Amino acid sequence: MILSNVGIQEAIRKGLLEISPEPRDDQYTTSAVDLYLGGQFKYWDWKRLSIPGAKTTLSLADQKFNLTANAHLLDYPAEGDGSYILPPYTSGIYPVLAMTRERVHLKTESCCAARVEGRSSLARLGLIVHLTAPIIHSGFNAPITLEMINHGPFHLQLHPGKTPICQLVVERLESEPLGDIRTAFQNQRSPAG
C-alpha cells in the first residue's frame, strides 16, 4: 500500500520516518513527497578509462567492486553560482552521480520502504534522474544517490537546494522486517558510496 501525503506526514509526526530537512507543505503531492537536489556531484573519469590499450574490468562477483570503481570518480565542476550544467547526452560524462538534499531514514519499526522516482516535468526535457534500483529499503538512513543522464537537447542547469529533483513514494510493508539492512550505502555522505 502506498502512503498518501497525509500518511507520510503522519509517519513523520510519529517519528517512524525522518526526512531532514523536513519537507514543506508544497513538497507533497497526493501520494509522494518531492526531494531536492543536494550539492555533491561526481562523474566518471572517461579520459583515464578510455586510454588506448588499457582495460578496466570490474568483477561484479566481488562485493567490493564499488571501491574499485570509486577510484575512477571525479568531482563534477560547479558553475560560479554553485549550479551544475548537464550537457546533452553526447558529451560522454554519464552517468553523473548526485545526492538528494534530504536525508531519508525509514525506521524499521515503521514497516515502511520507499521508491525514488523521477519527476515527469524533468523527464519530458530528457532528464533521467534515477537509472535503476529505485527501492529504498526499510532501515535505510542517508541521502539518496541519483544516477542522472540528460538525454534531451538542452543544457540543463541544476541548482542544489532549489531544484526539486525526484519524488519519494513511501510504501507499507506487510510486516516488520527481520534483521538489519545490508547495504554499502547506509549512512553514505558522498554519491560515490
Secondary structure, 3 states (H helix, E strand, C coil): CECCHHHHHHHHHCCCEEEECCCCHHHEECCEEEEEEEEEEEEECHHHHCCCCCCCCCCCCCCCHHHHHHCCEEECCCCCCCCEEECCHHHCCCCEEEEEEEEEEECHHHCEEEEEEECHHHHCCCEECCCCCCEECCCCEEEEEEEEEECCCCCEEECCCCCEEEEEEEEECCCCCCCCCCCCCCCCCCCCC
